[in-house]
Amino acid sequence: MEGLSGFGKLLSQSWEVYRRRFQVFMLILLIASIPFVLLAVVGSLSQSISKSNPMVAAPFALLAFISSAAAIIFSIWGQASLVFSITDTGLDLKGVLGKGWRGVLPFFWISVLFLFIALSGFVLFIVPGIVFLVWFSFSFFVFAAEGDRGIHALLKSKEYVRGLWLPVFSRLLGLWAISLVLSWVPMAGPFLSVLFMPFVLAFTYFLYLDLKRVKEKMTFAPSPSDRKSWLIIWALGFVIAILIIALVIKIGPEKLQQLSPDFAPGKKGGTEQIRSIPGPQTGTEQV
């Protein structure tokens, strides 16, 4: 049985798809970005207009909520469309968007499961989170190519990786390193990261196809106990997220109150006091 393809070959395969489908990828990203642009405009207008006319704050808040909801939906739609544009290169833009739209709910549920399971892992000293991240990296392609949904898609992805975690991790690590370097490019980093997203998905897809080839005789039938165990881990991650949000909401106003007005940057006793802390006596007097 042959092993996984090398990192260089996966890069070459990914680049070929990226090059051929570049126009489709960019149009999908452009469509998916529309609500984010609207949200930015609403936020900017809200800040400038609400100061002079507080009565418009409520309508702007409602518009911001609608824009945020649309941004989430379009983001998932865009992700699903990108995945389908890679798994089915025969589809044109209209076909990809239609297939992606029909996959919004399954993609959303897989995303929610993935997010909170990974969160629970990262809370447990980070290493389990990295392990989970590698195990479940192929869940979206399991759904797109094989039709498995929800926790079944995640567990099937994990089964593909079983016994090959280190080789898979090393290839993904190389990909993540490239993504990180691109994100560090001054000024253009965020833009390059967005442009690189379809390439990341293409690379992950070809690695997934490699795993399928290596595990061609794999039989997969998760037991009810496996499904239950991972759903418990997901619930733990969900609870952790709620606790984090509640903690931020609770301490947020207090922290802001400490920073204002005495610690406001640029005011006497604010930034100037912070810069004059070095002397022990001066620090005691300020406290």
SVG drawing of the C-alpha trace seen along z (x, -y; Angstrom):
<svg xmlns="http://www.w3.org/2000/svg" viewBox="-35 -67 48 70">
<polyline fill="none" stroke="black" stroke-width="0.4" points="0.0,0.0 1.4,-3.4 1.7,-6.2 0.4,-9.7 1.7,-12.1 4.5,-14.4 4.0,-18.0 5.4,-19.2 3.0,-17.1 0.0,-18.3 1.1,-21.9 1.4,-21.3 -2.1,-19.6 -3.6,-22.5 -2.0,-25.1 -3.3,-23.5 -6.9,-23.6 -6.4,-27.2 -5.1,-28.4 -7.9,-26.8 -10.7,-27.8 -9.3,-31.2 -12.1,-33.2 -14.8,-31.1 -13.1,-31.3 -12.8,-35.1 -16.4,-35.6 -17.5,-33.3 -15.3,-35.3 -16.7,-38.6 -20.3,-37.5 -19.6,-36.2 -18.1,-39.5 -21.1,-41.7 -22.7,-41.5 -19.4,-42.3 -19.0,-45.4 -22.6,-46.4 -21.9,-45.7 -18.8,-48.0 -20.7,-50.8 -23.6,-50.5 -21.1,-50.6 -19.4,-53.6 -22.6,-55.5 -24.0,-54.5 -21.0,-56.0 -21.1,-59.3 -24.9,-59.8 -25.8,-58.5 -23.7,-61.2 -25.7,-64.0 -29.1,-62.2 -29.5,-59.5 -33.0,-58.7 -31.5,-56.7 -29.5,-54.4 -32.2,-51.8 -32.8,-51.5 -29.0,-51.3 -28.7,-48.6 -31.5,-46.5 -29.7,-47.0 -26.4,-45.9 -28.1,-42.8 -29.6,-41.9 -26.2,-42.6 -24.4,-40.3 -26.9,-37.5 -26.5,-37.9 -22.7,-37.9 -22.8,-34.5 -25.1,-33.0 -23.1,-34.3 -19.9,-33.2 -21.2,-29.6 -22.6,-29.8 -19.3,-31.0 -17.4,-28.2 -19.8,-25.5 -19.6,-26.9 -15.8,-26.9 -15.7,-23.3 -18.1,-22.2 -16.2,-24.2 -13.2,-22.1 -14.9,-18.7 -16.8,-19.1 -14.7,-21.1 -17.3,-20.6 -19.7,-23.0 -19.9,-26.6 -20.4,-29.5 -24.2,-29.2 -24.1,-25.5 -21.6,-25.9 -23.6,-28.6 -26.8,-26.6 -25.1,-23.5 -23.5,-25.6 -26.8,-27.2 -28.4,-23.7 -25.5,-22.8 -25.7,-25.8 -27.5,-24.0 -25.3,-20.9 -22.2,-23.0 -23.4,-25.2 -24.0,-22.2 -20.6,-20.6 -19.0,-24.0 -20.8,-24.3 -19.7,-20.8 -16.2,-21.3 -15.9,-24.7 -17.0,-23.7 -15.2,-20.3 -12.0,-22.0 -12.6,-24.7 -13.0,-22.0 -9.7,-20.4 -7.8,-23.7 -9.0,-24.4 -7.5,-21.1 -3.9,-22.3 -4.0,-23.0 -2.5,-19.7 -5.9,-17.9 -7.2,-20.8 -4.5,-20.4 -5.2,-16.6 -8.9,-17.3 -8.1,-19.9 -6.2,-17.4 -8.7,-14.6 -11.7,-16.6 -10.1,-18.8 -11.7,-16.7 -15.3,-16.8 -16.5,-19.2 -15.1,-17.2 -16.6,-14.0 -20.0,-15.7 -19.4,-17.2 -18.0,-14.1 -19.7,-11.3 -22.9,-12.9 -22.2,-12.1 -23.6,-14.8 -23.1,-16.1 -21.2,-14.1 -21.0,-11.3 -18.9,-13.4 -16.5,-14.4 -16.1,-10.8 -15.5,-9.6 -12.8,-12.2 -11.2,-11.0 -11.3,-7.5 -9.5,-8.4 -6.7,-10.1 -6.4,-7.2 -2.9,-5.7 -1.7,-8.5 -2.0,-11.5 1.7,-12.5 2.0,-12.4 -1.2,-14.3 -0.2,-16.8 3.2,-17.5 1.5,-18.3 -1.1,-20.5 1.6,-22.2 3.5,-23.2 0.3,-24.6 -0.5,-26.5 3.0,-27.9 2.5,-29.3 -0.8,-30.9 0.9,-32.4 3.7,-33.9 1.2,-35.4 -0.8,-36.9 2.3,-38.7 2.9,-40.6 2.7,-44.3 -0.5,-46.0 -1.5,-43.2 -1.6,-40.3 -5.4,-40.1 -6.0,-40.4 -3.5,-37.7 -5.0,-35.4 -8.4,-35.7 -7.0,-35.0 -5.1,-32.0 -8.3,-30.4 -9.3,-28.5 -5.8,-27.1 -6.0,-25.9 -9.2,-24.1 -7.8,-22.6 -4.8,-21.3 -7.0,-19.8 -9.1,-18.2 -6.2,-16.5 -4.9,-15.3 -8.4,-13.9 -8.4,-12.1 -5.0,-10.6 -6.4,-9.4 -9.3,-7.8 -6.9,-6.0 -4.8,-4.7 -7.9,-3.7 -9.8,-2.3 -10.8,0.8 -11.9,-1.1 -15.3,-0.2 -16.8,-2.8 -19.8,-2.3 -19.5,-4.5 -21.1,-3.1 -23.8,-5.0 -21.4,-5.3 -18.8,-7.0 -21.4,-9.5 -22.6,-10.2 -19.1,-10.7 -18.2,-13.3 -21.5,-15.1 -20.7,-15.3 -17.3,-16.9 -19.2,-19.3 -21.6,-20.2 -18.6,-20.9 -17.1,-23.3 -20.5,-25.0 -20.7,-25.6 -17.1,-26.9 -18.0,-29.4 -21.0,-30.6 -19.0,-31.0 -16.3,-33.0 -18.9,-35.3 -20.6,-35.7 -17.2,-36.5 -16.4,-39.1 -19.8,-40.8 -19.4,-40.8 -15.9,-42.3 -16.1,-44.4 -17.9,-47.5 -15.7,-47.4 -12.5,-47.4 -13.8,-50.2 -14.7,-52.2 -11.2,-51.8 -9.8,-53.1 -12.1,-56.2 -11.7,-59.0 -8.5,-58.9 -6.7,-56.4 -7.8,-57.7 -4.9,-58.0 -3.8,-61.6 -5.4,-63.0 -3.4,-64.3 -3.0,-61.4 -3.6,-58.9 -1.0,-58.0 1.4,-60.4 1.0,-58.8 1.5,-55.3 4.8,-56.4 6.0,-57.9 5.6,-54.7 9.3,-53.5 10.1,-55.1 8.7,-53.2 7.8,-56.4 6.0,-57.8 4.0,-54.6 2.9,-54.7 1.8,-58.3 -0.3,-57.6 -2.0,-54.6"/>
</svg>
